[in-house]
Amino acid sequence: MEVVWAVGQLGAVWVAVVVGLVMLPSALGISLGISEAYMWVLVKTLEWATIRLENGAKKLQPQMPRTPTANGIIERDETPMEKEIALLHRADFEFSHIFYFCRKGFEAIVEDEVTQRFSSEELLSWNLLTRTNVNFHYISLKLTVVWVIGVIVRYCFLLPLRFTLAAIGIMSMIVGTTVVGQLPNGSVKNYLSDMVHLTCSRILVRALSGTICYHNKENRPQKGGICVANHTSPIDAIILTNDGCYAMVGQVHGGLMGVIQRATVKACPHVWFERSEIKDRHLVTKRLREHVADKSKLPILIFPEGTCINNTSVMMFKKGSFEIGGTIYPVAIKYDPQFGDAFWNSSKYNIVSYLLRIMTSWAIVCNVWYLPPMVRKEDEDAVQFANRVRSAIARQGGLTELPWDGGLKRAKVKDTFKEEQQKNYSKMLVRNGSAG
């Protein structure tokens, strides 16, 4: 009985600390400075570890040049294909001209620019989480001791704290939106719904030890518009709803996610589709247009890439989001991989494994830029508009812009796409006098 009583007392103290130091500040939108102090200690520790690692590597391998792992295996020539072929074929065709295509083929096999976007971003130095530096090895006893202490802190203190906060945030979201959903439609219901969503999102961000810097807040999405952003992780939505409320769009799920969806839709006009409906493009477009046409409804949040990309690039935006009409509010999200890898490789980790990795990282640190609103031009089709918005997001976030469809993560390249590339090759060869 004494053991049970002691455990109960410990649990009560734990909940009181969590409520007093996290939940109440989250509800009021204030900070007690604990996160700032934690980040300061963390930054200083990682800086010290980086210096120790570099100095130790220089002593043990003085002759080995530092490898710029961030640039990849291959140093690519970024000259456009049309220009290269034009330079090659100023004279009559020679057999050696095929080496251009051989080189491009070898580059694609060794390190194609699509597949590498679906693996975690490489770090230039060890962040005391994973040994991502290929040159890392045992450096010093001090560094090893710090790593062991970090493991204990992350798994024995941060993980239970974050799990508690995540459970409180999810339960608060379900209970709060269910209660608010019983109120009649009106300004009071909308206000309370916004407060519930903001408060719960702030709790969930603190469950990730999130440190987020929002830039250009005057460009935040407005009601009746569409917010589009690059997609790195499922937590992208939490990152954005920490600073404003949105109407979510997605497929109806089962389990815990389904419970959250059914609860939140009672308080806020989210747009959830059944599995059979999501394939009906005209139905999806119709419902989204109806939502955008109502200027009293929250802006829709959409990730046009359709899948998670590894925080280095922006891939093709699907045109459906840009056929709806209305004002587009672009948002660029860029995570700092030094403190934790936010990218979700869904083909390698299930959602439980991914969340465990996130909750045992040091922190989630990112920048969010609200870009000026954009409207489709009269002479612009949906694809051109999507590409223009994607380019703006890529420039602001310092991301590489790629024309490839993120669906290649799980599907093979379509034959029609291969044929299109073959036709382009043929046209360029004929135009430059190499064939015919």
LUMSESE-996912 format. One record per residue (C-alpha): residue in three letters; y, x, z. Coordinates in Angstrom, 2 decimals. Each point is the difference from the previous one (the first is absolute). Layout:
BEGIN
[r ALA [Y X Z]];
...
This chain:
BEGIN
[r MET [0.00 0.00 0.00]];
[r GLU [2.38 2.84 0.80]];
[r VAL [-0.63 1.50 -3.45]];
[r VAL [0.74 -3.34 -1.67]];
[r TRP [3.16 -0.39 2.07]];
[r ALA [1.15 3.53 -0.89]];
[r VAL [-0.64 -0.60 -3.70]];
[r GLY [1.91 -3.28 0.21]];
[r GLN [2.96 1.69 1.68]];
[r LEU [0.00 2.78 -2.57]];
[r GLY [-0.08 -2.55 -2.81]];
[r ALA [2.89 -1.93 1.54]];
[r VAL [2.10 3.16 0.29]];
[r TRP [-0.82 0.93 -3.59]];
[r VAL [1.06 -3.43 -1.33]];
[r ALA [3.18 0.07 2.12]];
[r VAL [0.94 3.40 -1.41]];
[r VAL [-0.68 -1.13 -3.57]];
[r VAL [1.99 -3.23 0.42]];
[r GLY [2.91 1.65 1.80]];
[r LEU [0.33 3.11 -2.16]];
[r VAL [-1.01 -1.34 -3.42]];
[r MET [-0.15 -3.77 -0.37]];
[r LEU [3.33 -0.90 1.60]];
[r PRO [1.94 2.75 -1.85]];
[r SER [-1.68 -1.16 -3.22]];
[r ALA [1.00 -3.61 0.59]];
[r LEU [3.60 1.07 0.67]];
[r GLY [0.06 2.48 -2.88]];
[r ILE [0.96 2.95 2.20]];
[r SER [-1.47 3.44 0.69]];
[r LEU [-0.43 1.70 3.37]];
[r GLY [-0.11 3.43 -1.61]];
[r ILE [-3.71 0.57 0.63]];
[r SER [-0.87 0.13 -3.72]];
[r GLU [2.87 2.40 -0.70]];
[r ALA [-1.14 2.34 2.79]];
[r TYR [-3.61 -0.14 -1.23]];
[r MET [1.08 0.84 -3.57]];
[r TRP [2.14 2.91 1.22]];
[r VAL [-2.93 1.53 1.89]];
[r LEU [-2.29 -0.63 -2.98]];
[r VAL [2.34 1.64 -2.51]];
[r LYS [0.46 3.08 2.19]];
[r THR [-3.76 0.28 0.52]];
[r LEU [-0.77 -0.21 -3.73]];
[r GLU [2.71 2.54 -0.79]];
[r TRP [-1.49 2.40 2.55]];
[r ALA [-3.51 -0.57 -1.39]];
[r THR [1.19 0.61 -3.56]];
[r ILE [1.64 3.30 0.96]];
[r ARG [-3.14 1.13 1.86]];
[r LEU [-2.16 -0.94 -2.96]];
[r GLU [2.16 1.82 -2.54]];
[r ASN [0.38 3.12 2.13]];
[r GLY [-3.72 0.15 0.69]];
[r ALA [-0.83 -0.46 -3.67]];
[r LYS [2.34 2.84 -0.97]];
[r LYS [-1.69 2.36 2.47]];
[r LEU [-3.53 -0.86 -1.08]];
[r GLN [0.67 -0.32 -3.74]];
[r PRO [3.08 2.07 -0.82]];
[r GLN [-0.88 0.36 -3.66]];
[r MET [-0.78 -3.65 -0.70]];
[r PRO [2.91 -1.85 -1.65]];
[r ARG [0.78 -3.42 1.34]];
[r THR [-1.45 -2.73 -2.16]];
[r PRO [2.35 -2.91 -0.78]];
[r THR [-2.65 -2.65 0.61]];
[r ALA [2.49 -2.81 -0.47]];
[r ASN [0.23 0.83 -3.72]];
[r GLY [-3.67 -0.63 -0.63]];
[r ILE [-2.68 2.10 -1.67]];
[r ILE [1.59 0.10 -3.45]];
[r GLU [3.52 1.05 -0.89]];
[r ARG [0.72 -2.56 -2.70]];
[r ASP [2.35 0.28 -2.94]];
[r GLU [2.16 -3.13 0.09]];
[r THR [1.02 0.23 -3.68]];
[r PRO [-0.57 -3.40 -1.68]];
[r MET [-3.06 -0.19 -2.23]];
[r GLU [2.03 -0.99 -3.08]];
[r LYS [2.22 3.11 0.31]];
[r GLU [-2.95 2.35 0.51]];
[r ILE [-1.82 -1.34 -3.04]];
[r ALA [3.19 0.25 -2.06]];
[r LEU [0.28 3.69 0.96]];
[r LEU [-3.64 0.64 -0.77]];
[r HIS [-0.02 -1.59 -3.42]];
[r ARG [3.06 1.42 -1.70]];
[r ALA [-2.43 1.61 -2.43]];
[r ASP [-3.24 -1.28 -1.55]];
[r PHE [-2.83 -1.00 2.28]];
[r GLU [-1.92 2.84 1.61]];
[r PHE [-3.22 -0.21 1.96]];
[r SER [1.72 1.48 3.08]];
[r HIS [2.22 -3.08 0.26]];
[r ILE [-2.82 -1.90 1.66]];
[r PHE [0.36 2.23 3.06]];
[r TYR [2.91 -2.16 1.15]];
[r PHE [-2.33 -2.98 0.36]];
[r CYS [-2.70 2.19 1.55]];
[r ARG [2.48 1.22 2.64]];
[r LYS [1.11 -3.54 0.79]];
[r GLY [-3.64 -1.04 0.31]];
[r PHE [-0.83 2.83 2.41]];
[r GLU [3.09 -0.81 2.10]];
[r ALA [-1.10 -3.62 0.25]];
[r ILE [-3.53 0.97 1.05]];
[r VAL [1.05 2.56 2.61]];
[r GLU [2.93 -1.92 1.47]];
[r ASP [1.14 -3.16 -1.74]];
[r GLU [3.32 -1.44 1.17]];
[r VAL [-1.51 -3.40 0.84]];
[r THR [-2.99 0.79 2.23]];
[r GLN [1.96 2.43 2.17]];
[r ARG [2.43 -2.82 0.89]];
[r PHE [-2.83 -1.72 1.86]];
[r SER [-0.72 2.84 2.41]];
[r SER [2.00 1.07 3.03]];
[r GLU [3.07 2.12 -0.55]];
[r GLU [-0.60 3.70 0.71]];
[r LEU [2.13 1.66 2.68]];
[r LEU [1.45 3.50 -0.21]];
[r SER [-0.74 0.63 3.68]];
[r TRP [-2.37 -1.26 2.68]];
[r ASN [1.39 -2.93 2.01]];
[r LEU [-2.55 0.33 2.86]];
[r LEU [-1.79 -3.10 -1.32]];
[r THR [-2.21 1.11 -2.86]];
[r ARG [-0.52 3.39 -1.50]];
[r THR [1.60 -0.77 -3.34]];
[r ASN [1.14 3.57 -0.66]];
[r VAL [-2.68 1.84 -2.00]];
[r ASN [1.03 3.28 1.64]];
[r PHE [-0.37 -1.31 3.55]];
[r HIS [-2.34 1.76 2.37]];
[r TYR [-0.01 0.97 3.65]];
[r ILE [3.38 1.61 0.74]];
[r SER [0.47 0.20 3.76]];
[r LEU [-1.24 -1.41 3.29]];
[r LYS [3.40 -1.65 0.64]];
[r LEU [-0.17 -1.95 -3.25]];
[r THR [-3.53 -1.18 0.75]];
[r VAL [0.99 -1.09 3.51]];
[r VAL [2.94 -1.98 -1.36]];
[r TRP [-2.31 -1.69 -2.53]];
[r VAL [-2.46 -0.97 2.77]];
[r ILE [2.83 -1.39 2.13]];
[r GLY [1.17 -1.96 -3.04]];
[r VAL [-3.45 -1.54 -0.47]];
[r ILE [-0.07 -1.07 3.66]];
[r VAL [3.50 -1.51 -0.19]];
[r ARG [-0.67 -1.85 -3.23]];
[r TYR [-3.40 -1.45 0.91]];
[r CYS [0.31 -0.46 3.77]];
[r PHE [3.61 -1.17 0.28]];
[r LEU [1.57 -0.94 -3.33]];
[r LEU [-3.03 -1.85 -1.40]];
[r PRO [-0.43 -2.37 3.01]];
[r LEU [3.78 -0.58 0.10]];
[r ARG [0.19 -0.73 -3.70]];
[r PHE [-3.04 -2.26 0.09]];
[r THR [1.55 -1.96 2.87]];
[r LEU [3.30 -0.38 -1.86]];
[r ALA [-1.75 -1.00 -3.23]];
[r ALA [-2.05 -2.66 1.84]];
[r ILE [3.14 -1.35 1.71]];
[r GLY [1.93 -0.01 -3.27]];
[r ILE [-2.72 -1.85 -1.92]];
[r MET [-0.61 -2.55 2.76]];
[r SER [3.75 -0.56 0.39]];
[r MET [0.27 -0.57 -3.75]];
[r ILE [-2.81 -2.56 -0.02]];
[r VAL [1.13 -1.88 3.10]];
[r GLY [3.73 0.19 -0.80]];
[r THR [-0.26 -1.21 -3.60]];
[r THR [-2.45 -2.75 0.99]];
[r VAL [2.44 -1.34 2.61]];
[r VAL [3.03 0.31 -2.29]];
[r GLY [-1.97 -1.69 -2.77]];
[r GLN [-0.14 -3.21 2.06]];
[r LEU [3.80 -0.37 -0.10]];
[r PRO [1.71 -2.15 -2.65]];
[r ASN [1.43 1.84 -2.99]];
[r GLY [3.57 1.11 0.54]];
[r SER [2.28 2.85 1.03]];
[r VAL [-1.49 0.23 3.50]];
[r LYS [-3.53 0.41 -1.34]];
[r ASN [1.15 2.61 -2.55]];
[r TYR [1.85 1.98 2.69]];
[r LEU [-2.95 0.00 2.40]];
[r SER [-2.39 0.90 -2.81]];
[r ASP [2.17 2.99 -0.93]];
[r MET [0.13 1.11 3.64]];
[r VAL [-3.79 -0.21 0.39]];
[r HIS [-0.63 1.94 -3.21]];
[r LEU [2.57 2.71 0.83]];
[r THR [-1.14 0.42 3.61]];
[r CYS [-3.69 0.22 -0.88]];
[r SER [0.68 2.41 -2.88]];
[r ARG [1.98 2.25 2.35]];
[r ILE [-2.90 0.03 2.46]];
[r LEU [-2.43 0.89 -2.80]];
[r VAL [2.27 2.80 -1.22]];
[r ARG [0.08 1.43 3.51]];
[r ALA [-3.79 -0.28 0.05]];
[r LEU [0.12 2.55 -2.83]];
[r SER [2.64 2.15 1.73]];
[r GLY [2.11 -0.85 -3.01]];
[r THR [3.29 1.77 -0.64]];
[r ILE [1.73 -1.64 -2.96]];
[r CYS [3.39 0.74 -1.52]];
[r TYR [1.46 -2.83 -2.09]];
[r HIS [2.64 0.98 -2.56]];
[r ASN [2.60 -2.15 -1.80]];
[r LYS [-0.56 -3.10 2.10]];
[r GLU [2.73 -1.81 -1.92]];
[r ASN [-2.57 -0.34 -2.83]];
[r ARG [-2.63 -1.76 2.12]];
[r PRO [-1.83 -2.80 -1.85]];
[r GLN [1.62 -3.42 0.22]];
[r LYS [-1.53 -3.48 0.07]];
[r GLY [-1.13 -1.34 -3.35]];
[r GLY [-0.73 3.50 -1.31]];
[r ILE [-3.01 2.24 -0.56]];
[r CYS [-0.49 3.29 1.85]];
[r VAL [-2.18 2.53 -1.84]];
[r ALA [-1.07 3.34 1.45]];
[r ASN [-2.37 2.88 -0.69]];
[r HIS [-3.30 -0.32 1.84]];
[r THR [-1.61 2.68 2.16]];
[r SER [-1.64 -1.88 2.86]];
[r PRO [-0.70 -3.47 1.43]];
[r ILE [2.57 0.84 2.67]];
[r ASP [2.75 0.00 -2.66]];
[r ALA [0.52 -3.69 0.75]];
[r ILE [0.39 0.69 3.74]];
[r ILE [2.45 2.82 -0.75]];
[r LEU [2.21 -2.40 -1.98]];
[r THR [-0.31 -3.03 2.30]];
[r ASN [1.13 2.22 2.88]];
[r ASP [3.48 -0.22 -1.54]];
[r GLY [-0.02 -3.48 -1.54]];
[r CYS [-2.11 -3.07 -0.71]];
[r TYR [-1.88 -0.63 -3.23]];
[r ALA [-2.32 -2.57 -1.51]];
[r MET [-3.31 1.70 -0.71]];
[r VAL [-2.08 -0.56 -3.13]];
[r GLY [-3.73 0.54 -0.12]];
[r GLN [-3.55 -1.30 -0.06]];
[r VAL [-1.43 -2.10 2.80]];
[r HIS [-2.34 2.07 2.20]];
[r GLY [-2.56 -0.77 2.65]];
[r GLY [-0.46 1.44 3.48]];
[r LEU [2.95 1.19 2.06]];
[r MET [2.24 0.33 -3.06]];
[r GLY [-0.72 -3.60 -0.90]];
[r VAL [0.94 -1.14 3.52]];
[r ILE [3.31 1.87 -0.29]];
[r GLN [0.67 -1.49 -3.44]];
[r ARG [-0.64 -3.57 1.12]];
[r ALA [2.20 0.45 3.06]];
[r THR [2.95 1.68 -1.72]];
[r VAL [0.16 -2.45 -2.91]];
[r LYS [0.72 -2.80 2.48]];
[r ALA [3.22 1.68 1.10]];
[r CYS [1.06 1.70 -3.24]];
[r PRO [-0.55 -0.95 -3.68]];
[r HIS [-2.32 2.85 -0.93]];
[r VAL [-1.82 -0.37 -3.33]];
[r TRP [-3.76 0.30 0.44]];
[r PHE [-2.41 -0.60 -2.90]];
[r GLU [-3.67 -0.89 0.02]];
[r ARG [-2.33 2.40 -1.81]];
[r SER [-0.33 -2.45 -2.95]];
[r GLU [3.78 -0.49 -0.20]];
[r ILE [0.93 3.67 -0.03]];
[r LYS [-1.65 0.35 -3.43]];
[r ASP [2.11 -2.83 -1.42]];
[r ARG [3.06 1.92 -1.12]];
[r HIS [1.99 -3.11 -0.95]];
[r LEU [-0.61 -1.63 3.39]];
[r VAL [1.05 3.15 1.85]];
[r THR [3.17 0.32 -2.08]];
[r LYS [0.82 -3.68 0.51]];
[r ARG [-0.27 0.16 3.79]];
[r LEU [2.01 3.20 0.22]];
[r ARG [2.74 -1.43 -2.22]];
[r GLU [0.20 -3.08 2.20]];
[r HIS [0.38 2.24 3.06]];
[r VAL [2.73 2.15 -1.60]];
[r ALA [1.88 -3.08 -1.22]];
[r ASP [0.47 -1.13 3.62]];
[r LYS [2.87 2.18 1.26]];
[r SER [-0.75 -0.97 3.60]];
[r LYS [-3.39 1.75 -0.02]];
[r LEU [-0.59 3.59 0.98]];
[r PRO [-0.25 2.65 -2.73]];
[r ILE [-3.49 0.59 -1.36]];
[r LEU [-1.55 3.40 0.71]];
[r ILE [-2.14 1.35 -2.85]];
[r PHE [-1.65 3.38 -0.67]];
[r PRO [-0.25 0.03 -3.83]];
[r GLU [-2.32 3.03 -0.20]];
[r GLY [-2.79 -2.16 1.38]];
[r THR [-1.67 2.87 1.86]];
[r CYS [0.89 2.84 2.39]];
[r ILE [1.26 3.29 -1.50]];
[r ASN [0.05 3.24 1.99]];
[r ASN [3.72 0.29 0.87]];
[r THR [0.72 2.42 -2.86]];
[r SER [0.37 -2.33 -2.97]];
[r VAL [0.86 -3.44 -1.31]];
[r MET [-2.43 -1.42 -2.53]];
[r MET [0.31 -2.87 -2.46]];
[r PHE [1.61 -3.20 1.30]];
[r LYS [-1.81 -3.13 -1.12]];
[r LYS [2.39 -2.21 -1.94]];
[r GLY [-0.85 -3.30 1.74]];
[r SER [2.53 0.53 2.79]];
[r PHE [2.75 0.52 -2.58]];
[r GLU [-0.71 -3.13 -2.04]];
[r ILE [0.89 -2.35 2.85]];
[r GLY [3.76 0.36 -0.35]];
[r GLY [2.60 0.36 2.71]];
[r THR [1.39 3.13 1.58]];
[r ILE [-2.23 3.01 0.64]];
[r TYR [0.69 2.10 3.11]];
[r PRO [-1.69 3.42 -0.45]];
[r VAL [-1.08 1.94 3.09]];
[r ALA [-1.27 3.59 0.11]];
[r ILE [-2.31 1.07 2.85]];
[r LYS [-0.80 3.67 0.63]];
[r TYR [-2.20 1.15 2.91]];
[r ASP [0.13 3.43 1.63]];
[r PRO [-3.62 1.28 -0.17]];
[r GLN [0.67 2.70 2.61]];
[r PHE [-0.50 -2.49 2.85]];
[r GLY [-2.81 -2.09 -1.46]];
[r ASP [-1.47 -1.07 -3.32]];
[r ALA [0.99 -3.62 -0.64]];
[r PHE [-1.86 -0.26 -3.33]];
[r TRP [-2.98 -2.37 -0.02]];
[r ASN [-2.78 1.20 -2.28]];
[r SER [-1.82 -3.33 -0.08]];
[r SER [-2.83 1.41 -2.11]];
[r LYS [-0.79 2.52 2.77]];
[r TYR [0.95 -1.74 3.28]];
[r ASN [-0.36 -3.61 1.07]];
[r ILE [2.92 -1.62 1.80]];
[r VAL [-1.44 0.71 3.48]];
[r SER [-0.47 3.71 -0.72]];
[r TYR [3.45 0.18 -1.51]];
[r LEU [1.69 -1.64 2.99]];
[r LEU [-1.87 2.38 2.33]];
[r ARG [1.34 2.96 -1.98]];
[r ILE [3.52 -1.42 0.16]];
[r MET [-0.16 -0.69 3.73]];
[r THR [-1.27 3.51 0.77]];
[r SER [2.70 1.73 -2.04]];
[r TRP [3.15 1.38 1.60]];
[r ALA [2.37 -2.62 -1.34]];
[r ILE [1.04 -1.94 -3.09]];
[r VAL [3.31 1.35 -1.25]];
[r CYS [1.63 -1.31 -3.15]];
[r ASN [3.23 -0.69 -1.85]];
[r VAL [0.82 -3.35 -1.60]];
[r TRP [2.71 -0.32 -2.62]];
[r TYR [1.41 -3.40 -0.99]];
[r LEU [1.13 0.31 -3.62]];
[r PRO [2.71 -2.13 -1.64]];
[r PRO [-1.33 -3.35 -1.31]];
[r MET [-1.08 -0.10 -3.64]];
[r VAL [-0.11 -2.87 -2.51]];
[r ARG [-1.90 -0.18 -3.26]];
[r LYS [2.19 0.59 -3.05]];
[r GLU [0.11 -2.41 -2.92]];
[r ASP [-1.54 2.48 -2.47]];
[r GLU [-2.63 1.21 2.49]];
[r ASP [-3.59 -1.21 0.29]];
[r ALA [-1.97 -0.09 3.26]];
[r VAL [-1.71 3.36 -0.64]];
[r GLN [3.28 1.80 -0.70]];
[r PHE [1.58 -1.56 3.08]];
[r ALA [-2.98 1.05 2.14]];
[r ASN [0.26 3.58 -1.31]];
[r ARG [3.73 0.11 0.74]];
[r VAL [-0.55 -1.14 3.58]];
[r ARG [-2.88 2.46 0.44]];
[r SER [2.16 2.88 -1.25]];
[r ALA [2.73 -0.86 2.51]];
[r ILE [-2.49 -0.04 2.87]];
[r ALA [-1.60 3.29 -1.11]];
[r ARG [3.36 1.78 -0.25]];
[r GLN [1.18 -1.17 3.40]];
[r GLY [-3.26 0.79 1.81]];
[r GLY [-0.51 3.38 -1.68]];
[r LEU [-3.28 -1.26 -1.48]];
[r THR [-1.69 0.87 -3.29]];
[r GLU [0.13 -2.83 -2.52]];
[r LEU [-3.30 -0.59 -1.83]];
[r PRO [-0.70 -2.55 -2.76]];
[r TRP [-3.62 -0.55 1.03]];
[r ASP [-1.41 -3.23 1.45]];
[r GLY [-1.07 0.33 3.64]];
[r GLY [-3.04 -2.12 -0.91]];
[r LEU [-1.56 3.21 -1.35]];
[r LYS [-0.80 0.74 3.64]];
[r ARG [-3.05 -2.24 -0.35]];
[r ALA [-0.31 -0.77 -3.72]];
[r LYS [-0.62 2.02 -3.15]];
[r VAL [2.64 0.47 -2.65]];
[r LYS [-0.04 -2.91 -2.45]];
[r ASP [-1.21 0.72 -3.53]];
[r THR [3.19 -1.51 -1.38]];
[r PHE [2.05 2.59 1.91]];
[r LYS [-2.14 2.84 -1.37]];
[r GLU [0.43 -1.36 -3.53]];
[r GLU [3.75 -0.18 0.50]];
[r GLN [0.14 3.68 0.99]];
[r GLN [-2.17 0.93 -3.00]];
[r LYS [2.41 -1.84 -2.32]];
[r ASN [2.92 1.88 1.55]];
[r TYR [-1.74 3.31 -0.63]];
[r SER [-0.68 -0.96 -3.63]];
[r LYS [3.59 -1.09 -0.65]];
[r MET [1.38 3.25 1.41]];
[r LEU [-2.41 2.10 -2.05]];
[r VAL [0.84 -1.84 -3.21]];
[r ARG [3.74 0.05 0.73]];
[r ASN [-0.11 3.78 0.45]];
[r GLY [-1.89 0.59 -3.21]];
[r SER [-3.30 1.02 1.60]];
[r ALA [-2.11 -2.68 -1.62]];
[r GLY [-0.11 -1.63 -3.40]];
